[in-house]
């Protein structure tokens, strides 16, 4: 009788594990229907508002994030590109952190080069 109880317990335990593992298995990837909540233009406008408070470098960093989002949403956005160059230059010129300064200068150069590539006849990208 004891042997039957042990076997029954082992069987139930196995079924429990099997149920647990099959319910946690991989599922078909679901397509994300989420659209960006803001447009690239709205991100640029928000960055401009933050840059108006540039005495606080945290605001400049936040503005840079919004401009990067804008360039991700709309890679050919000239305004986002030249402003990204400008804001990175400002950050690099005012930060006390050498690694942040170097990265901001490099990111600014790349953004300026993109702006010139997008609309070389406009002066803003030639920062």
Steps between C-alpha positions, in 0.01 A plus 500: 500500500780735586667434164180595316474827698860589416441424131177701501675792669786485247251491215308801632824685559610429142167626363537814708850567363387426147215749533731763642761466228255490211317809622830693516609393152575744226207646320478647157623857507222752507519796273515828679231731378619779726575813305733769631308727730663812361619608161858596419388862478349484848822351635700785343263757650531339844879499468493871418301570816750304708795675335352828615589382851854402400660651812404166653700243299244234586257688276752497216546126544122452492476715188764285332294189577195656334704597195637148471145369514405742224786382277403139566139568401599714204865450395482778241386765748736790439386704802558209737846440353637852516353560844651174620837633384443829681377347825785250511747783445345693788512195727861427407598862564340510845539156657775425748507131405774434243345183360160668465673796333680278248185302420289814463755659265513182289120462493469868410743466211307202363168681531641809330639291215158342453332841501741624231436184298124556530502871412849628434375837379371593847749646750366330814669167435841665453524569871 
